């Protein structure tokens, strides 16, 4: 059974966990110097500068093991070139041990809902150079090329993410039901092991097997087969 993932805005006591995630992300790309500094205190200072920017958002995903993912972004516009407000997602990172569990989708959905609440029209994303997995992630979500970024309309992205999250939740529920059934069957098997072999066979054998045993019993006791089996 998979543990639930909680996504929320970063809290003051999340600082060390966020810095650790940033350093892990840095270690996974061949362009490490373009991601962040390799010095923890410097990364913490840079995160503080980001959070002081108007419209900045830092989201974290929490699991049983603490912080397992983060998203860094900020609102852009309006400005002299456009009346639109857009959300720029600068970093999405999920710890390697927690990937393919919906953490990235949960982070993006929270970011899109943040964008909707501020009237944003589009979401722009700048995947970390060399991070092919992140590139594929955005492509699957429907992002299209936009210069050095990728872009998706907020409304379309929200529909896609809510659909994906609902589908994943349904899949998890099915997995939980299957796991409970297997556990129940295992308990029944353990309980039945104290009975005799013939008693267990009666519980699980098919009707045809039961008739075969009855026929064998009739032969052993020298009774006619017809006297021990009936068809109704």
Secondary structure, DSSP 8 states (H G I E B T S, - for coil): -----EEEE--GGGHHHHHHHHHHHHHTSTTGGGT--S-HHHHHHHHHHHHTSTTEEEEEEEETTEEEEEEEEEEE---SS-S--EEEEEEEEE-GGGTTSSHHHHHHHHHHHHHHHTT--EEEE---TT-HHHHHHHHHTT-EEETTEEEEEHHHHHHHHHHHHHHHHHHHHHHHHHHHHHHHHHHHHHHHTTS-HHHHHHHHS-HHHHHHHHHHHHHHTT--GGGT----
